[in-house]
Amino acid sequence: MKNTDLSKKIKELRTRLGLSQGELADIAQLNLRTVQRIESGETEPRGDSLKRLANALNVMPNDLIEWTEKEDNGLLVFLNLSALAFIAFPIMGIIVPLIIYMLKKDQVKNINETGRRILNFQITWCLAIFLGYILFFCVIFLHVHIPMPNISLANLGGLELMILAPIFYYVFNVLIILWNAYRSYKGKVVIYQPAVRFLR
């Protein structure tokens, strides 16, 4: 089954520019029959044809690619939940979603944005957790004195809070992933914060 959304969008863009199918074919340097088949949904433009059509319609090829993507909220939910692999080892929360993201990139609607947000969050989280482990190692084994703020939470000192921090990080990560999996299931945009934008 061909993508009728793409064919409708191409026709809409063509008529908005006031072009006939023949004129579009001439500008895009495509056969008239090819343009007709694309607009009727008989075929989808790919590669060079897609680029030529995009240029003729004054849009970016990526804009047209978006209309060829299929909606698959189930895959987006799976992509979100794959980040739970961090429970086995923190770096797995990056590797597993990255593999799924790379395999399905540009094939599923919203996967590019969702994938980048998950990866940015997980990379940020991994850096925070590893820095926490390094800090803990320095304090306990190297006896490095780090000035700790005088925080008292349920009569816990700075060292105890430092020990509990990774547990908080893990629980927070799980809750964020589950919440965003639910948002993906509902077709909403995921929100992974705080995160440094490593991937744009």
Contacts in CASP RR format, 6 or more apart in sequence:
PFRMAT RR
TARGET T0000
AUTHOR 0000-0000-0000
METHOD contacts of the structure
MODEL  1
MKNTDLSKKIKELRTRLGLSQGELADIAQLNLRTVQRIESGETEPRGDSL
KRLANALNVMPNDLIEWTEKEDNGLLVFLNLSALAFIAFPIMGIIVPLII
YMLKKDQVKNINETGRRILNFQITWCLAIFLGYILFFCVIFLHVHIPMPN
ISLANLGGLELMILAPIFYYVFNVLIILWNAYRSYKGKVVIYQPAVRFLR
2 41 0 8 1.000
2 42 0 8 1.000
2 43 0 8 1.000
2 44 0 8 1.000
3 41 0 8 1.000
3 44 0 8 1.000
3 67 0 8 1.000
3 68 0 8 1.000
3 70 0 8 1.000
4 41 0 8 1.000
5 67 0 8 1.000
6 38 0 8 1.000
6 41 0 8 1.000
6 44 0 8 1.000
6 45 0 8 1.000
6 64 0 8 1.000
6 67 0 8 1.000
6 68 0 8 1.000
7 38 0 8 1.000
7 39 0 8 1.000
7 40 0 8 1.000
7 41 0 8 1.000
9 64 0 8 1.000
9 67 0 8 1.000
10 38 0 8 1.000
10 39 0 8 1.000
10 45 0 8 1.000
10 53 0 8 1.000
10 57 0 8 1.000
10 64 0 8 1.000
11 39 0 8 1.000
13 57 0 8 1.000
13 58 0 8 1.000
13 59 0 8 1.000
14 21 0 8 1.000
14 24 0 8 1.000
14 39 0 8 1.000
14 57 0 8 1.000
17 57 0 8 1.000
17 58 0 8 1.000
19 27 0 8 1.000
19 56 0 8 1.000
21 32 0 8 1.000
21 35 0 8 1.000
21 36 0 8 1.000
21 39 0 8 1.000
22 32 0 8 1.000
22 35 0 8 1.000
24 30 0 8 1.000
24 35 0 8 1.000
24 53 0 8 1.000
24 56 0 8 1.000
24 57 0 8 1.000
25 31 0 8 1.000
25 32 0 8 1.000
25 34 0 8 1.000
25 35 0 8 1.000
27 56 0 8 1.000
28 35 0 8 1.000
28 49 0 8 1.000
28 52 0 8 1.000
28 53 0 8 1.000
28 55 0 8 1.000
28 56 0 8 1.000
29 52 0 8 1.000
30 49 0 8 1.000
30 52 0 8 1.000
30 53 0 8 1.000
34 43 0 8 1.000
34 49 0 8 1.000
37 43 0 8 1.000
38 44 0 8 1.000
38 45 0 8 1.000
38 49 0 8 1.000
38 53 0 8 1.000
44 68 0 8 1.000
45 53 0 8 1.000
45 64 0 8 1.000
50 61 0 8 1.000
50 64 0 8 1.000
50 65 0 8 1.000
51 61 0 8 1.000
53 64 0 8 1.000
54 60 0 8 1.000
54 61 0 8 1.000
54 63 0 8 1.000
54 64 0 8 1.000
57 64 0 8 1.000
65 106 0 8 1.000
66 109 0 8 1.000
69 106 0 8 1.000
69 107 0 8 1.000
69 108 0 8 1.000
69 109 0 8 1.000
69 111 0 8 1.000
70 107 0 8 1.000
70 108 0 8 1.000
70 109 0 8 1.000
71 108 0 8 1.000
71 109 0 8 1.000
72 108 0 8 1.000
72 109 0 8 1.000
73 184 0 8 1.000
73 185 0 8 1.000
73 186 0 8 1.000
73 187 0 8 1.000
74 184 0 8 1.000
74 185 0 8 1.000
75 100 0 8 1.000
75 104 0 8 1.000
75 108 0 8 1.000
75 111 0 8 1.000
76 108 0 8 1.000
76 110 0 8 1.000
76 111 0 8 1.000
76 114 0 8 1.000
76 184 0 8 1.000
76 185 0 8 1.000
76 187 0 8 1.000
77 181 0 8 1.000
77 184 0 8 1.000
77 185 0 8 1.000
78 100 0 8 1.000
79 97 0 8 1.000
79 100 0 8 1.000
79 101 0 8 1.000
79 104 0 8 1.000
79 111 0 8 1.000
79 114 0 8 1.000
79 115 0 8 1.000
79 118 0 8 1.000
79 184 0 8 1.000
80 114 0 8 1.000
80 118 0 8 1.000
80 177 0 8 1.000
80 180 0 8 1.000
80 181 0 8 1.000
80 184 0 8 1.000
80 190 0 8 1.000
81 177 0 8 1.000
81 178 0 8 1.000
81 181 0 8 1.000
82 93 0 8 1.000
82 96 0 8 1.000
82 97 0 8 1.000
82 100 0 8 1.000
83 93 0 8 1.000
83 96 0 8 1.000
83 97 0 8 1.000
83 118 0 8 1.000
83 121 0 8 1.000
83 122 0 8 1.000
83 173 0 8 1.000
83 177 0 8 1.000
84 93 0 8 1.000
84 174 0 8 1.000
84 177 0 8 1.000
85 92 0 8 1.000
85 93 0 8 1.000
85 95 0 8 1.000
85 96 0 8 1.000
85 97 0 8 1.000
86 92 0 8 1.000
86 93 0 8 1.000
86 94 0 8 1.000
86 122 0 8 1.000
86 125 0 8 1.000
86 126 0 8 1.000
86 170 0 8 1.000
86 173 0 8 1.000
87 170 0 8 1.000
87 174 0 8 1.000
90 125 0 8 1.000
90 126 0 8 1.000
90 129 0 8 1.000
90 130 0 8 1.000
91 126 0 8 1.000
93 122 0 8 1.000
93 126 0 8 1.000
94 119 0 8 1.000
94 122 0 8 1.000
94 123 0 8 1.000
94 126 0 8 1.000
97 115 0 8 1.000
97 118 0 8 1.000
97 119 0 8 1.000
97 122 0 8 1.000
98 119 0 8 1.000
101 111 0 8 1.000
101 115 0 8 1.000
101 118 0 8 1.000
101 119 0 8 1.000
104 111 0 8 1.000
105 111 0 8 1.000
105 112 0 8 1.000
106 112 0 8 1.000
110 187 0 8 1.000
110 189 0 8 1.000
113 189 0 8 1.000
113 190 0 8 1.000
114 184 0 8 1.000
114 190 0 8 1.000
116 199 0 8 1.000
116 200 0 8 1.000
117 190 0 8 1.000
117 191 0 8 1.000
117 192 0 8 1.000
117 195 0 8 1.000
118 180 0 8 1.000
118 190 0 8 1.000
118 192 0 8 1.000
119 198 0 8 1.000
119 199 0 8 1.000
120 192 0 8 1.000
120 195 0 8 1.000
120 196 0 8 1.000
120 197 0 8 1.000
120 198 0 8 1.000
120 199 0 8 1.000
121 176 0 8 1.000
121 192 0 8 1.000
121 193 0 8 1.000
121 194 0 8 1.000
121 195 0 8 1.000
123 195 0 8 1.000
123 196 0 8 1.000
123 198 0 8 1.000
124 194 0 8 1.000
124 195 0 8 1.000
124 196 0 8 1.000
124 198 0 8 1.000
125 169 0 8 1.000
125 173 0 8 1.000
127 196 0 8 1.000
128 169 0 8 1.000
129 166 0 8 1.000
129 169 0 8 1.000
132 162 0 8 1.000
132 165 0 8 1.000
132 166 0 8 1.000
133 166 0 8 1.000
135 146 0 8 1.000
135 162 0 8 1.000
136 162 0 8 1.000
136 163 0 8 1.000
138 144 0 8 1.000
138 146 0 8 1.000
139 146 0 8 1.000
139 159 0 8 1.000
139 162 0 8 1.000
148 157 0 8 1.000
148 158 0 8 1.000
148 159 0 8 1.000
148 162 0 8 1.000
149 158 0 8 1.000
151 157 0 8 1.000
151 158 0 8 1.000
151 161 0 8 1.000
153 161 0 8 1.000
156 164 0 8 1.000
176 192 0 8 1.000
180 190 0 8 1.000
180 191 0 8 1.000
180 192 0 8 1.000
183 189 0 8 1.000
183 190 0 8 1.000
183 191 0 8 1.000
184 190 0 8 1.000
END
